[in-house]
């Protein structure tokens, strides 16, 4: 799944996955848990500082 989104911006990932409107609604509600869940679905994980990173690039840096 991660390779599917390689080289895409966050918005491109959300659009390709068909969840852009769900993401925008979660942002409007300030639903951080939903936002994190949606972003995880497109290959992004949240670090300790609250930033979201590509799963593949995080594992390459370890």
PDB file of N, CA, C and O in Angstrom, chain B, residues numbered from 101:
ATOM      1  N   UNK B 101       0.816  -1.196   0.000  1.00  0.00           N
ATOM      2  CA  UNK B 101       0.000   0.000   0.000  1.00  0.00           C
ATOM      3  C   UNK B 101       0.855   1.253   0.000  1.00  0.00           C
ATOM      4  O   UNK B 101       0.531   2.204  -0.711  1.00  0.00           O
ATOM      5  N   UNK B 102       1.921   1.291   0.760  1.00  0.00           N
ATOM      6  CA  UNK B 102       2.748   2.483   0.870  1.00  0.00           C
ATOM      7  C   UNK B 102       3.317   2.869  -0.491  1.00  0.00           C
ATOM      8  O   UNK B 102       3.337   4.054  -0.825  1.00  0.00           O
ATOM      9  N   UNK B 103       3.782   1.903  -1.286  1.00  0.00           N
ATOM     10  CA  UNK B 103       4.355   2.194  -2.599  1.00  0.00           C
ATOM     11  C   UNK B 103       3.345   2.881  -3.517  1.00  0.00           C
ATOM     12  O   UNK B 103       3.725   3.663  -4.388  1.00  0.00           O
ATOM     13  N   UNK B 104       2.084   2.596  -3.326  1.00  0.00           N
ATOM     14  CA  UNK B 104       1.028   3.203  -4.146  1.00  0.00           C
ATOM     15  C   UNK B 104       1.073   4.722  -4.044  1.00  0.00           C
ATOM     16  O   UNK B 104       0.763   5.411  -5.016  1.00  0.00           O
ATOM     17  N   UNK B 105       1.451   5.256  -2.889  1.00  0.00           N
ATOM     18  CA  UNK B 105       1.440   6.697  -2.654  1.00  0.00           C
ATOM     19  C   UNK B 105       2.820   7.336  -2.726  1.00  0.00           C
ATOM     20  O   UNK B 105       2.963   8.533  -2.475  1.00  0.00           O
ATOM     21  N   UNK B 106       3.819   6.561  -3.063  1.00  0.00           N
ATOM     22  CA  UNK B 106       5.186   7.081  -3.124  1.00  0.00           C
ATOM     23  C   UNK B 106       5.280   8.273  -4.071  1.00  0.00           C
ATOM     24  O   UNK B 106       4.810   8.212  -5.207  1.00  0.00           O
ATOM     25  N   UNK B 107       5.887   9.349  -3.599  1.00  0.00           N
ATOM     26  CA  UNK B 107       6.095  10.538  -4.414  1.00  0.00           C
ATOM     27  C   UNK B 107       4.908  11.474  -4.473  1.00  0.00           C
ATOM     28  O   UNK B 107       4.970  12.507  -5.139  1.00  0.00           O
ATOM     29  N   UNK B 108       3.814  11.130  -3.782  1.00  0.00           N
ATOM     30  CA  UNK B 108       2.618  11.976  -3.792  1.00  0.00           C
ATOM     31  C   UNK B 108       2.610  12.918  -2.594  1.00  0.00           C
ATOM     32  O   UNK B 108       3.127  12.597  -1.524  1.00  0.00           O
ATOM     33  N   UNK B 109       2.013  14.086  -2.799  1.00  0.00           N
ATOM     34  CA  UNK B 109       1.785  14.987  -1.677  1.00  0.00           C
ATOM     35  C   UNK B 109       0.658  14.421  -0.829  1.00  0.00           C
ATOM     36  O   UNK B 109      -0.011  13.468  -1.227  1.00  0.00           O
ATOM     37  N   UNK B 110       0.451  15.013   0.343  1.00  0.00           N
ATOM     38  CA  UNK B 110      -0.635  14.562   1.215  1.00  0.00           C
ATOM     39  C   UNK B 110      -1.979  14.696   0.497  1.00  0.00           C
ATOM     40  O   UNK B 110      -2.781  13.762   0.507  1.00  0.00           O
ATOM     41  N   UNK B 111      -2.229  15.848  -0.122  1.00  0.00           N
ATOM     42  CA  UNK B 111      -3.503  16.041  -0.823  1.00  0.00           C
ATOM     43  C   UNK B 111      -3.676  15.045  -1.962  1.00  0.00           C
ATOM     44  O   UNK B 111      -4.777  14.538  -2.176  1.00  0.00           O
ATOM     45  N   UNK B 112      -2.609  14.759  -2.690  1.00  0.00           N
ATOM     46  CA  UNK B 112      -2.696  13.777  -3.774  1.00  0.00           C
ATOM     47  C   UNK B 112      -3.036  12.395  -3.214  1.00  0.00           C
ATOM     48  O   UNK B 112      -3.832  11.663  -3.801  1.00  0.00           O
ATOM     49  N   UNK B 113      -2.434  12.041  -2.083  1.00  0.00           N
ATOM     50  CA  UNK B 113      -2.718  10.751  -1.449  1.00  0.00           C
ATOM     51  C   UNK B 113      -4.187  10.669  -1.037  1.00  0.00           C
ATOM     52  O   UNK B 113      -4.862   9.671  -1.291  1.00  0.00           O
ATOM     53  N   UNK B 114      -4.672  11.743  -0.393  1.00  0.00           N
ATOM     54  CA  UNK B 114      -6.060  11.767   0.066  1.00  0.00           C
ATOM     55  C   UNK B 114      -7.026  11.670  -1.105  1.00  0.00           C
ATOM     56  O   UNK B 114      -8.025  10.955  -1.027  1.00  0.00           O
ATOM     57  N   UNK B 115      -6.739  12.384  -2.192  1.00  0.00           N
ATOM     58  CA  UNK B 115      -7.597  12.346  -3.376  1.00  0.00           C
ATOM     59  C   UNK B 115      -7.579  10.965  -4.013  1.00  0.00           C
ATOM     60  O   UNK B 115      -8.630  10.425  -4.360  1.00  0.00           O
ATOM     61  N   UNK B 116      -6.386  10.387  -4.170  1.00  0.00           N
ATOM     62  CA  UNK B 116      -6.256   9.069  -4.799  1.00  0.00           C
ATOM     63  C   UNK B 116      -6.986   7.993  -3.995  1.00  0.00           C
ATOM     64  O   UNK B 116      -7.520   7.042  -4.566  1.00  0.00           O
ATOM     65  N   UNK B 117      -7.006   8.145  -2.682  1.00  0.00           N
ATOM     66  CA  UNK B 117      -7.669   7.171  -1.826  1.00  0.00           C
ATOM     67  C   UNK B 117      -9.170   7.433  -1.700  1.00  0.00           C
ATOM     68  O   UNK B 117      -9.903   6.624  -1.131  1.00  0.00           O
ATOM     69  N   UNK B 118      -9.615   8.555  -2.229  1.00  0.00           N
ATOM     70  CA  UNK B 118     -11.038   8.884  -2.165  1.00  0.00           C
ATOM     71  C   UNK B 118     -11.503   9.341  -0.794  1.00  0.00           C
ATOM     72  O   UNK B 118     -12.679   9.203  -0.458  1.00  0.00           O
ATOM     73  N   UNK B 119     -10.583   9.890   0.003  1.00  0.00           N
ATOM     74  CA  UNK B 119     -10.937  10.303   1.359  1.00  0.00           C
ATOM     75  C   UNK B 119     -10.709  11.795   1.622  1.00  0.00           C
ATOM     76  O   UNK B 119     -10.714  12.233   2.773  1.00  0.00           O
ATOM     77  N   UNK B 120     -10.515  12.558   0.576  1.00  0.00           N
ATOM     78  CA  UNK B 120     -10.246  13.981   0.758  1.00  0.00           C
ATOM     79  C   UNK B 120     -11.399  14.680   1.472  1.00  0.00           C
ATOM     80  O   UNK B 120     -11.160  15.483   2.373  1.00  0.00           O
ATOM     81  N   UNK B 121     -12.626  14.397   1.096  1.00  0.00           N
ATOM     82  CA  UNK B 121     -13.772  15.053   1.749  1.00  0.00           C
ATOM     83  C   UNK B 121     -13.903  14.607   3.201  1.00  0.00           C
ATOM     84  O   UNK B 121     -14.268  15.411   4.059  1.00  0.00           O
ATOM     85  N   UNK B 122     -13.612  13.340   3.492  1.00  0.00           N
ATOM     86  CA  UNK B 122     -13.631  12.867   4.883  1.00  0.00           C
ATOM     87  C   UNK B 122     -12.569  13.584   5.706  1.00  0.00           C
ATOM     88  O   UNK B 122     -12.811  13.970   6.849  1.00  0.00           O
ATOM     89  N   UNK B 123     -11.391  13.760   5.113  1.00  0.00           N
ATOM     90  CA  UNK B 123     -10.304  14.460   5.793  1.00  0.00           C
ATOM     91  C   UNK B 123     -10.697  15.912   6.063  1.00  0.00           C
ATOM     92  O   UNK B 123     -10.509  16.409   7.173  1.00  0.00           O
ATOM     93  N   UNK B 124     -11.237  16.585   5.062  1.00  0.00           N
ATOM     94  CA  UNK B 124     -11.635  17.980   5.233  1.00  0.00           C
ATOM     95  C   UNK B 124     -12.718  18.123   6.296  1.00  0.00           C
ATOM     96  O   UNK B 124     -12.708  19.087   7.062  1.00  0.00           O
ATOM     97  N   UNK B 125     -13.646  17.181   6.351  1.00  0.00           N
ATOM     98  CA  UNK B 125     -14.694  17.208   7.373  1.00  0.00           C
ATOM     99  C   UNK B 125     -14.094  17.004   8.768  1.00  0.00           C
ATOM    100  O   UNK B 125     -14.500  17.665   9.724  1.00  0.00           O
ATOM    101  N   UNK B 126     -13.133  16.094   8.880  1.00  0.00           N
ATOM    102  CA  UNK B 126     -12.470  15.855  10.169  1.00  0.00           C
ATOM    103  C   UNK B 126     -11.701  17.091  10.617  1.00  0.00           C
ATOM    104  O   UNK B 126     -11.695  17.423  11.802  1.00  0.00           O
ATOM    105  N   UNK B 127     -11.058  17.768   9.683  1.00  0.00           N
ATOM    106  CA  UNK B 127     -10.347  19.010   9.999  1.00  0.00           C
ATOM    107  C   UNK B 127     -11.342  20.071  10.471  1.00  0.00           C
ATOM    108  O   UNK B 127     -11.081  20.767  11.452  1.00  0.00           O
ATOM    109  N   UNK B 128     -12.468  20.199   9.789  1.00  0.00           N
ATOM    110  CA  UNK B 128     -13.486  21.187  10.167  1.00  0.00           C
ATOM    111  C   UNK B 128     -14.029  20.913  11.575  1.00  0.00           C
ATOM    112  O   UNK B 128     -14.348  21.847  12.311  1.00  0.00           O
ATOM    113  N   UNK B 129     -14.133  19.630  11.945  1.00  0.00           N
ATOM    114  CA  UNK B 129     -14.613  19.240  13.276  1.00  0.00           C
ATOM    115  C   UNK B 129     -13.503  19.289  14.320  1.00  0.00           C
ATOM    116  O   UNK B 129     -13.756  19.152  15.517  1.00  0.00           O
ATOM    117  N   UNK B 130     -12.260  19.489  13.847  1.00  0.00           N
ATOM    118  CA  UNK B 130     -11.070  19.440  14.709  1.00  0.00           C
ATOM    119  C   UNK B 130     -10.944  18.085  15.408  1.00  0.00           C
ATOM    120  O   UNK B 130     -10.555  18.002  16.573  1.00  0.00           O
ATOM    121  N   UNK B 131     -11.283  17.028  14.667  1.00  0.00           N
ATOM    122  CA  UNK B 131     -11.258  15.655  15.176  1.00  0.00           C
ATOM    123  C   UNK B 131      -9.883  15.052  14.898  1.00  0.00           C
ATOM    124  O   UNK B 131      -9.671  14.411  13.869  1.00  0.00           O
ATOM    125  N   UNK B 132      -8.974  15.260  15.810  1.00  0.00           N
ATOM    126  CA  UNK B 132      -7.580  14.831  15.608  1.00  0.00           C
ATOM    127  C   UNK B 132      -7.440  13.319  15.470  1.00  0.00           C
ATOM    128  O   UNK B 132      -6.597  12.841  14.711  1.00  0.00           O
ATOM    129  N   UNK B 133      -8.245  12.578  16.185  1.00  0.00           N
ATOM    130  CA  UNK B 133      -8.184  11.115  16.085  1.00  0.00           C
ATOM    131  C   UNK B 133      -8.585  10.659  14.680  1.00  0.00           C
ATOM    132  O   UNK B 133      -7.930   9.793  14.100  1.00  0.00           O
ATOM    133  N   UNK B 134      -9.651  11.236  14.135  1.00  0.00           N
ATOM    134  CA  UNK B 134     -10.094  10.891  12.780  1.00  0.00           C
ATOM    135  C   UNK B 134      -9.054  11.309  11.751  1.00  0.00           C
ATOM    136  O   UNK B 134      -8.790  10.579  10.795  1.00  0.00           O
ATOM    137  N   UNK B 135      -8.464  12.486  11.947  1.00  0.00           N
ATOM    138  CA  UNK B 135      -7.430  12.966  11.026  1.00  0.00           C
ATOM    139  C   UNK B 135      -6.262  11.985  11.004  1.00  0.00           C
ATOM    140  O   UNK B 135      -5.796  11.595   9.933  1.00  0.00           O
ATOM    141  N   UNK B 136      -5.789  11.585  12.186  1.00  0.00           N
ATOM    142  CA  UNK B 136      -4.668  10.647  12.266  1.00  0.00           C
ATOM    143  C   UNK B 136      -5.020   9.319  11.613  1.00  0.00           C
ATOM    144  O   UNK B 136      -4.182   8.727  10.934  1.00  0.00           O
ATOM    145  N   UNK B 137      -6.246   8.841  11.808  1.00  0.00           N
ATOM    146  CA  UNK B 137      -6.686   7.578  11.215  1.00  0.00           C
ATOM    147  C   UNK B 137      -6.720   7.671   9.684  1.00  0.00           C
ATOM    148  O   UNK B 137      -6.275   6.755   8.993  1.00  0.00           O
ATOM    149  N   UNK B 138      -7.238   8.758   9.171  1.00  0.00           N
ATOM    150  CA  UNK B 138      -7.305   8.957   7.717  1.00  0.00           C
ATOM    151  C   UNK B 138      -5.906   9.044   7.129  1.00  0.00           C
ATOM    152  O   UNK B 138      -5.625   8.428   6.101  1.00  0.00           O
ATOM    153  N   UNK B 139      -5.029   9.802   7.772  1.00  0.00           N
ATOM    154  CA  UNK B 139      -3.660   9.934   7.264  1.00  0.00           C
ATOM    155  C   UNK B 139      -2.909   8.602   7.333  1.00  0.00           C
ATOM    156  O   UNK B 139      -2.110   8.299   6.448  1.00  0.00           O
ATOM    157  N   UNK B 140      -3.155   7.816   8.363  1.00  0.00           N
ATOM    158  CA  UNK B 140      -2.528   6.486   8.445  1.00  0.00           C
ATOM    159  C   UNK B 140      -2.974   5.615   7.282  1.00  0.00           C
ATOM    160  O   UNK B 140      -2.209   4.787   6.788  1.00  0.00           O
ATOM    161  N   UNK B 141      -4.204   5.804   6.851  1.00  0.00           N
ATOM    162  CA  UNK B 141      -4.729   5.031   5.730  1.00  0.00           C
ATOM    163  C   UNK B 141      -4.061   5.334   4.410  1.00  0.00           C
ATOM    164  O   UNK B 141      -4.160   4.548   3.468  1.00  0.00           O
ATOM    165  N   UNK B 142      -3.375   6.478   4.329  1.00  0.00           N
ATOM    166  CA  UNK B 142      -2.652   6.814   3.101  1.00  0.00           C
ATOM    167  C   UNK B 142      -1.137   6.770   3.338  1.00  0.00           C
ATOM    168  O   UNK B 142      -0.366   7.419   2.630  1.00  0.00           O
ATOM    169  N   UNK B 143      -0.729   5.993   4.344  1.00  0.00           N
ATOM    170  CA  UNK B 143       0.691   5.728   4.550  1.00  0.00           C
ATOM    171  C   UNK B 143       1.444   6.750   5.357  1.00  0.00           C
ATOM    172  O   UNK B 143       2.668   6.830   5.248  1.00  0.00           O
ATOM    173  N   UNK B 144       0.752   7.545   6.173  1.00  0.00           N
ATOM    174  CA  UNK B 144       1.422   8.538   7.006  1.00  0.00           C
ATOM    175  C   UNK B 144       1.213   8.200   8.475  1.00  0.00           C
ATOM    176  O   UNK B 144       0.128   7.772   8.871  1.00  0.00           O
ATOM    177  N   UNK B 145       2.250   8.391   9.278  1.00  0.00           N
ATOM    178  CA  UNK B 145       2.165   8.147  10.716  1.00  0.00           C
ATOM    179  C   UNK B 145       2.560   9.411  11.467  1.00  0.00           C
ATOM    180  O   UNK B 145       3.334  10.226  10.966  1.00  0.00           O
ATOM    181  N   UNK B 146       2.023   9.564  12.668  1.00  0.00           N
ATOM    182  CA  UNK B 146       2.310  10.733  13.504  1.00  0.00           C
ATOM    183  C   UNK B 146       3.480  10.418  14.422  1.00  0.00           C
ATOM    184  O   UNK B 146       3.520   9.353  15.038  1.00  0.00           O
ATOM    185  N   UNK B 147       4.434  11.340  14.516  1.00  0.00           N
ATOM    186  CA  UNK B 147       5.559  11.150  15.422  1.00  0.00           C
ATOM    187  C   UNK B 147       5.259  11.824  16.763  1.00  0.00           C
ATOM    188  O   UNK B 147       4.165  12.354  16.962  1.00  0.00           O
ATOM    189  N   UNK B 148       6.214  11.805  17.666  1.00  0.00           N
ATOM    190  CA  UNK B 148       6.026  12.352  19.010  1.00  0.00           C
ATOM    191  C   UNK B 148       5.739  13.850  18.996  1.00  0.00           C
ATOM    192  O   UNK B 148       5.111  14.369  19.920  1.00  0.00           O
ATOM    193  N   UNK B 149       6.192  14.548  17.959  1.00  0.00           N
ATOM    194  CA  UNK B 149       5.962  15.988  17.855  1.00  0.00           C
ATOM    195  C   UNK B 149       4.632  16.319  17.192  1.00  0.00           C
ATOM    196  O   UNK B 149       4.284  17.491  17.054  1.00  0.00           O
ATOM    197  N   UNK B 150       3.887  15.296  16.778  1.00  0.00           N
ATOM    198  CA  UNK B 150       2.596  15.514  16.152  1.00  0.00           C
ATOM    199  C   UNK B 150       2.662  15.692  14.650  1.00  0.00           C
ATOM    200  O   UNK B 150       1.641  15.960  14.017  1.00  0.00           O
ATOM    201  N   UNK B 151       3.844  15.549  14.063  1.00  0.00           N
ATOM    202  CA  UNK B 151       4.007  15.669  12.618  1.00  0.00           C
ATOM    203  C   UNK B 151       3.737  14.315  11.974  1.00  0.00           C
ATOM    204  O   UNK B 151       4.022  13.272  12.563  1.00  0.00           O
ATOM    205  N   UNK B 152       3.186  14.337  10.762  1.00  0.00           N
ATOM    206  CA  UNK B 152       2.911  13.096  10.033  1.00  0.00           C
ATOM    207  C   UNK B 152       4.012  12.875   9.001  1.00  0.00           C
ATOM    208  O   UNK B 152       4.411  13.796   8.288  1.00  0.00           O
ATOM    209  N   UNK B 153       4.488  11.653   8.938  1.00  0.00           N
ATOM    210  CA  UNK B 153       5.577  11.279   8.035  1.00  0.00           C
ATOM    211  C   UNK B 153       5.199  10.031   7.254  1.00  0.00           C
ATOM    212  O   UNK B 153       4.395   9.213   7.701  1.00  0.00           O
ATOM    213  N   UNK B 154       5.794   9.906   6.082  1.00  0.00           N
ATOM    214  CA  UNK B 154       5.602   8.723   5.256  1.00  0.00           C
ATOM    215  C   UNK B 154       6.156   7.513   5.984  1.00  0.00           C
ATOM    216  O   UNK B 154       7.276   7.553   6.494  1.00  0.00           O
ATOM    217  N   UNK B 155       5.392   6.448   6.038  1.00  0.00           N
ATOM    218  CA  UNK B 155       5.809   5.235   6.726  1.00  0.00           C
ATOM    219  C   UNK B 155       7.109   4.703   6.138  1.00  0.00           C
ATOM    220  O   UNK B 155       8.001   4.301   6.885  1.00  0.00           O
ATOM    221  N   UNK B 156       7.234   4.693   4.826  1.00  0.00           N
ATOM    222  CA  UNK B 156       8.427   4.157   4.174  1.00  0.00           C
ATOM    223  C   UNK B 156       9.663   4.971   4.523  1.00  0.00           C
ATOM    224  O   UNK B 156      10.704   4.395   4.839  1.00  0.00           O
ATOM    225  N   UNK B 157       9.575   6.294   4.473  1.00  0.00           N
ATOM    226  CA  UNK B 157      10.738   7.115   4.754  1.00  0.00           C
ATOM    227  C   UNK B 157      11.133   7.032   6.224  1.00  0.00           C
ATOM    228  O   UNK B 157      12.318   7.136   6.541  1.00  0.00           O
ATOM    229  N   UNK B 158      10.180   6.850   7.123  1.00  0.00           N
ATOM    230  CA  UNK B 158      10.491   6.702   8.542  1.00  0.00           C
ATOM    231  C   UNK B 158      11.268   5.408   8.774  1.00  0.00           C
ATOM    232  O   UNK B 158      12.223   5.399   9.551  1.00  0.00           O
ATOM    233  N   UNK B 159      10.881   4.326   8.122  1.00  0.00           N
ATOM    234  CA  UNK B 159      11.574   3.061   8.334  1.00  0.00           C
ATOM    235  C   UNK B 159      12.953   3.063   7.689  1.00  0.00           C
ATOM    236  O   UNK B 159      13.846   2.359   8.161  1.00  0.00           O
ATOM    237  N   UNK B 160      13.150   3.835   6.622  1.00  0.00           N
ATOM    238  CA  UNK B 160      14.441   3.934   5.970  1.00  0.00           C
ATOM    239  C   UNK B 160      15.438   4.706   6.824  1.00  0.00           C
ATOM    240  O   UNK B 160      16.642   4.462   6.741  1.00  0.00           O
ATOM    241  N   UNK B 161      14.956   5.627   7.637  1.00  0.00           N
ATOM    242  CA  UNK B 161      15.827   6.462   8.458  1.00  0.00           C
ATOM    243  C   UNK B 161      16.227   5.806   9.776  1.00  0.00           C
ATOM    244  O   UNK B 161      17.015   6.374  10.532  1.00  0.00           O
ATOM    245  N   UNK B 162      15.709   4.647  10.054  1.00  0.00           N
ATOM    246  CA  UNK B 162      16.030   3.968  11.326  1.00  0.00           C
ATOM    247  C   UNK B 162      17.163   3.012  11.170  1.00  0.00           C
ATOM    248  O   UNK B 162      17.559   2.361  12.137  1.00  0.00           O
TER     249      UNK B 162
END
